[in-house]
Amino acid sequence: MRRPEQNRHRLADGWQGSTVRVILENPRYTGYAFFGRWTKHETLLDPEDVSAGHVVRFRRSEPERIVRSRRPAHPEIISVEDFTQAQLLRRSRGAGGMRGRAQLERSRQTGTRPYVLRGRVRCGICTRRMQAAVIRKQEVYYRCMARTLAPGSAALADHPRTVNLREFDVLESLNGWIGQLFNQDNVDRTVTALVGSQRDSLTSAPRETAQKRLADAEAKMRRFQAAIEAGVDPVALVDAINEAQAKRAAAQAEVEGAPPPPSAVSEAEVYAMIDSLGDVGAALKYADPDHLGGLYEKLNVELMYEPTGRTVIASVSPRVVSACVRGGNRTPVRGIRAQDACSWDGP
């Protein structure tokens, strides 16, 4: 059933391919009610220690244990004939081995090739993450295909059939830009940005949320007291006052138990951390792909590819700058955030 008010996080521009797949896998969408498709199994966490408790697992039942209603229980989305044909097609494709199953499920076998920018490149037209693939003479590309967009999406009007970005064209410029952030000419600007960005990271989000709830509960209690002083019968406000007192006590306990905000980091500590990194630009140029991906993760590198102008906009916002590129001693800098951006013009 379509409930936009309940699923506000979903786009209302059509069904995704995964939605159709779920319908073709669940026999309930044929209009009949099914019972016993899953069975609950309780397994001891430690067979030698019963007091340790157990864990509950759900497993698919055998076909003979599944019961179907004799009459339709709700309106159908797919007919029984179409559902049966889809199941037969899935089984025939799945019987073709791993390649046939990968084509059916749109999944790939696990490989050893590293994708340095996996999950970090977005399409500038639809803002979706681009998928990594090996095409064109075994080179790594990041692709965004229009056919995977939801039908009726507004992005389809301007989206090319396929948007391709070669990894090799981006890495050299990206590493050079990151290296410039830490060279002698720009290190003062980088340190200033890192230290100045601590205002957002030094706050404790759980503590702030609990303090807000505590303030709201205390304000509500003051309103109830004012209402009683104005002549409202206190008996009529007993339940509301008890509820407000319970919320105030819970918020007060959260405030007292919330972790304290992290301490600020001085400019001297940031300079010491950058000095320990050495020549970041040279280290990035000759870094191993696996280590390079880990460094990008710590720096929180994000790329936005604009295919019309063949431009890549890069940004870094390191949450924790504690990476030592050369693998030496690590000097952690806690709670620092910084953002910057650069652009790269494709060939």
matplotlib code that plots the C-alpha trace (Angstrom):
import matplotlib.pyplot as plt

x = [0.0, 1.3, 1.7, 3.7, 3.2, 4.7, 7.7, 8.8, 12.4, 11.4, 11.1, 7.7, 8.8, 8.0, 9.0, 12.6, 13.8, 14.3, 10.6, 9.6, 12.0, 10.4, 7.0, 8.1, 9.7, 6.8, 3.7, 1.5, 1.3, -0.8, -3.7, -3.6, -2.5, 0.5, 1.3, 4.4, 6.9, 9.4, 10.1, 11.7, 14.7, 16.3, 20.0, 22.0, 24.8, 27.0, 25.9, 28.0, 26.5, 22.7, 22.5, 24.2, 20.9, 20.0, 19.6, 16.6, 17.0, 14.4, 14.8, 12.8, 10.3, 10.1, 7.6, 5.3, 5.0, 3.7, -0.1, -2.0, -5.5, -8.2, -9.6, -7.9, -7.4, -6.6, -6.4, -3.6, -0.7, 0.5, -1.5, -0.6, 0.3, 2.8, 4.2, 4.8, 6.4, 8.7, 9.8, 10.5, 12.5, 14.5, 15.3, 16.3, 18.6, 20.0, 20.8, 23.3, 26.0, 27.5, 27.5, 23.8, 23.0, 25.1, 23.2, 19.9, 20.7, 22.8, 25.6, 29.3, 31.7, 34.2, 37.5, 40.9, 41.1, 40.9, 38.6, 40.3, 37.3, 34.5, 31.5, 33.1, 32.1, 28.6, 27.0, 26.5, 23.1, 21.3, 23.6, 23.6, 26.8, 28.5, 29.3, 32.8, 33.5, 36.4, 35.8, 37.8, 41.1, 40.8, 40.7, 38.7, 35.7, 33.0, 29.6, 26.1, 23.5, 20.2, 18.3, 18.7, 16.8, 13.2, 10.7, 9.4, 12.4, 13.1, 16.8, 16.0, 15.4, 19.1, 20.8, 22.9, 22.5, 25.8, 28.1, 31.7, 34.6, 38.0, 39.8, 43.3, 42.3, 41.3, 43.9, 46.9, 45.1, 43.3, 46.5, 48.3, 45.6, 45.6, 49.4, 49.2, 47.0, 49.9, 52.9, 54.9, 53.0, 49.5, 50.1, 49.3, 45.9, 45.2, 46.0, 43.8, 40.9, 41.4, 41.6, 38.7, 36.5, 36.5, 33.5, 31.2, 33.1, 33.7, 30.0, 28.4, 25.3, 23.7, 24.3, 22.7, 19.7, 19.2, 19.5, 16.9, 14.5, 15.2, 14.5, 11.2, 10.1, 10.9, 9.1, 6.0, 6.2, 6.3, 3.2, 1.3, 2.2, 1.0, -2.2, -2.8, -2.1, -4.6, -7.4, -7.2, -8.2, -4.9, -6.7, -7.3, -3.5, -2.3, -1.6, 0.1, 2.2, 3.4, 4.3, 6.2, 8.1, 9.0, 10.4, 12.3, 13.8, 14.8, 16.3, 18.2, 19.7, 20.7, 22.4, 24.4, 25.3, 26.2, 29.9, 31.8, 32.7, 36.2, 39.0, 40.2, 43.4, 45.9, 47.7, 50.9, 49.5, 48.1, 51.5, 53.2, 50.8, 51.4, 55.2, 54.9, 53.3, 56.3, 55.9, 52.3, 52.3, 55.1, 53.7, 50.4, 52.0, 53.6, 51.2, 49.7, 46.1, 44.8, 46.5, 45.4, 41.7, 42.2, 43.6, 40.7, 38.4, 40.0, 40.0, 36.4, 37.1, 33.9, 33.9, 31.1, 31.5, 29.9, 29.8, 28.6, 31.8, 33.9, 34.8, 35.3, 34.7, 36.5, 36.1, 37.7, 36.2, 38.4, 36.5, 39.7, 43.0, 45.2, 46.6, 50.4, 51.0, 54.4, 53.4, 55.4, 54.2, 50.7, 49.8, 46.0, 44.1, 40.6, 37.4, 38.7, 36.6, 37.7, 36.4, 37.9, 37.3, 39.2, 38.2, 39.7, 39.1, 38.9, 40.7]
y = [0.0, 3.4, 5.6, 8.8, 10.2, 7.1, 6.8, 10.4, 9.3, 7.7, 9.5, 9.7, 9.6, 5.9, 2.4, 1.3, -1.9, -3.3, -2.7, -4.8, -7.6, -7.8, -8.1, -10.9, -12.7, -12.5, -14.6, -12.4, -9.9, -12.5, -11.6, -14.8, -15.0, -17.3, -18.6, -20.4, -19.1, -18.5, -20.6, -19.4, -21.2, -20.6, -21.4, -21.3, -18.8, -21.2, -24.9, -25.4, -22.5, -22.4, -19.2, -17.3, -17.1, -17.8, -16.1, -16.2, -16.9, -17.1, -19.6, -20.3, -23.2, -26.2, -25.8, -28.5, -26.5, -23.3, -22.9, -20.7, -19.4, -21.0, -17.6, -14.3, -12.3, -8.9, -7.2, -8.6, -6.7, -9.5, -12.5, -16.1, -16.9, -14.0, -14.8, -18.5, -17.5, -15.1, -17.9, -20.3, -17.7, -16.9, -20.6, -21.2, -18.1, -19.2, -22.7, -21.1, -20.8, -17.8, -15.7, -16.3, -15.6, -12.4, -11.2, -11.9, -10.4, -7.5, -8.5, -9.1, -11.7, -10.5, -9.5, -8.4, -5.1, -2.1, 0.7, 3.7, 6.1, 3.6, 5.3, 8.8, 9.9, 11.4, 12.3, 16.0, 15.6, 13.1, 13.4, 9.6, 7.7, 6.4, 2.7, 1.4, -0.9, -2.2, -1.3, -0.2, -2.2, -3.1, 0.5, 1.5, 3.8, 5.2, 5.1, 6.4, 4.9, 6.7, 3.3, 2.8, 6.0, 5.8, 6.2, 9.7, 11.2, 14.8, 14.0, 11.9, 15.0, 16.1, 12.8, 11.2, 7.5, 6.7, 9.0, 7.7, 9.0, 7.4, 6.9, 7.5, 11.0, 12.0, 10.5, 12.6, 15.9, 14.9, 13.8, 16.9, 19.1, 17.3, 17.6, 21.4, 21.7, 20.6, 22.1, 25.1, 27.7, 26.7, 25.0, 28.2, 28.5, 24.8, 24.9, 28.0, 26.3, 23.1, 25.0, 27.3, 24.4, 23.0, 25.0, 22.5, 19.4, 20.3, 20.3, 17.1, 16.3, 13.9, 16.4, 19.3, 17.2, 16.1, 19.7, 20.9, 18.2, 19.2, 22.8, 21.9, 19.8, 22.5, 25.1, 22.8, 22.4, 26.2, 26.6, 24.0, 25.9, 29.1, 27.5, 26.2, 29.7, 31.1, 28.9, 25.6, 22.6, 20.7, 17.3, 17.9, 18.3, 15.4, 13.1, 15.9, 17.0, 13.4, 12.9, 16.2, 15.3, 11.9, 13.5, 16.1, 13.3, 11.3, 14.3, 15.2, 11.7, 11.9, 15.2, 13.9, 10.7, 12.3, 12.2, 15.6, 17.4, 16.8, 19.2, 21.8, 21.2, 24.0, 25.2, 23.8, 20.3, 20.6, 21.8, 18.9, 16.4, 17.9, 17.8, 14.1, 13.4, 14.5, 15.2, 14.4, 15.1, 12.7, 10.0, 10.2, 10.0, 6.6, 5.3, 1.8, 1.8, 0.0, 2.6, 5.4, 4.3, 4.3, 7.8, 9.1, 7.5, 9.3, 12.6, 12.0, 12.8, 13.5, 14.1, 15.6, 15.0, 17.5, 15.7, 18.8, 20.8, 17.6, 19.0, 17.2, 19.2, 17.7, 18.4, 17.1, 17.2, 15.2, 14.2, 12.7, 13.7, 10.9, 9.4, 9.0, 8.5, 7.0, 4.5, 6.1, 7.2, 8.6, 11.8, 12.0, 15.2, 14.8, 16.3, 18.5, 19.3, 21.2, 21.7, 22.9, 22.2, 22.0, 21.4, 19.2, 19.7, 16.5, 15.9]
z = [0.0, -0.9, 2.2, 1.4, 4.9, 6.4, 4.0, 3.6, 3.0, -0.3, -3.6, -5.0, -8.7, -9.3, -8.4, -8.3, -9.8, -6.3, -5.6, -8.6, -7.6, -4.1, -5.6, -7.9, -4.9, -2.4, -3.1, -1.0, -3.8, -5.8, -3.5, -1.3, 2.3, 3.1, 6.5, 7.9, 5.3, 8.1, 11.2, 14.4, 15.8, 19.2, 19.6, 22.7, 22.7, 24.6, 24.6, 27.8, 29.6, 29.5, 31.6, 28.8, 27.0, 23.4, 20.1, 17.8, 14.1, 11.4, 8.6, 5.5, 5.9, 3.7, 0.8, 2.3, 5.6, 3.9, 4.0, 1.4, 1.9, -0.3, -1.4, -2.1, 1.0, -0.5, -3.9, -6.1, -7.6, -9.9, -11.2, -10.1, -13.7, -14.0, -10.6, -11.6, -14.9, -13.0, -10.6, -13.4, -15.3, -12.1, -11.5, -15.1, -15.0, -11.7, -13.0, -15.4, -12.8, -11.1, -14.3, -15.0, -11.3, -11.4, -14.5, -12.8, -9.4, -10.9, -8.6, -9.3, -8.1, -5.6, -7.2, -6.1, -8.0, -5.7, -6.4, -4.8, -5.1, -4.5, -2.9, -3.2, -6.6, -7.3, -10.6, -10.9, -12.7, -10.5, -7.4, -7.1, -6.3, -9.4, -9.6, -10.1, -13.1, -15.2, -18.9, -21.9, -21.8, -18.1, -16.9, -13.8, -14.6, -12.4, -14.2, -13.8, -16.1, -16.8, -17.1, -13.3, -12.5, -11.4, -14.2, -14.4, -12.5, -13.2, -13.7, -16.8, -18.9, -18.8, -17.9, -20.7, -21.3, -19.5, -17.6, -17.4, -15.4, -15.7, -12.4, -13.8, -15.0, -11.4, -9.1, -10.2, -9.9, -6.6, -4.9, -6.1, -4.7, -1.3, -1.2, -1.8, 1.3, 3.4, 1.6, 3.0, 1.0, 2.2, 5.5, 7.5, 5.7, 6.2, 10.0, 10.4, 8.7, 10.8, 14.1, 13.2, 12.3, 15.8, 16.8, 15.2, 16.2, 19.9, 20.8, 22.2, 20.1, 22.7, 25.5, 23.4, 22.6, 26.2, 27.4, 24.9, 26.1, 29.7, 28.9, 27.2, 30.1, 32.6, 30.5, 30.4, 34.2, 34.6, 32.4, 34.5, 37.7, 36.1, 35.1, 38.7, 40.1, 37.6, 39.0, 37.0, 39.0, 39.8, 39.6, 35.9, 35.4, 37.4, 34.5, 32.4, 35.4, 36.1, 32.4, 32.3, 35.6, 34.1, 30.9, 33.0, 35.1, 32.1, 30.3, 33.5, 33.7, 30.0, 30.6, 33.6, 31.7, 28.4, 27.5, 27.8, 24.7, 23.4, 24.2, 21.7, 19.8, 19.6, 16.5, 17.8, 17.9, 14.4, 13.1, 14.9, 13.2, 9.8, 10.3, 11.2, 7.8, 5.9, 2.2, 1.7, -2.0, -2.8, -0.5, -2.2, -5.6, -4.8, -2.3, -2.6, -3.8, -0.7, 1.6, -0.6, -0.2, 3.6, 3.5, 1.4, 4.0, 6.9, 4.9, 3.9, 0.3, -1.8, -5.5, -7.7, -11.5, -13.8, -17.2, -19.1, -18.2, -17.7, -14.3, -11.0, -7.8, -4.8, -1.1, 2.0, 5.5, 7.9, 11.0, 12.6, 11.1, 12.4, 9.3, 8.8, 5.1, 5.5, 8.2, 11.0, 14.4, 14.5, 16.2, 16.6, 16.3, 17.7, 16.5, 13.7, 10.7, 7.6, 4.2, 0.9, -2.7, -6.0, -9.6, -12.3, -15.9, -17.8, -21.1]

ax = plt.figure().add_subplot(projection="3d")
ax.plot(x, y, z, "-o")
ax.set_aspect("equal")
plt.show()
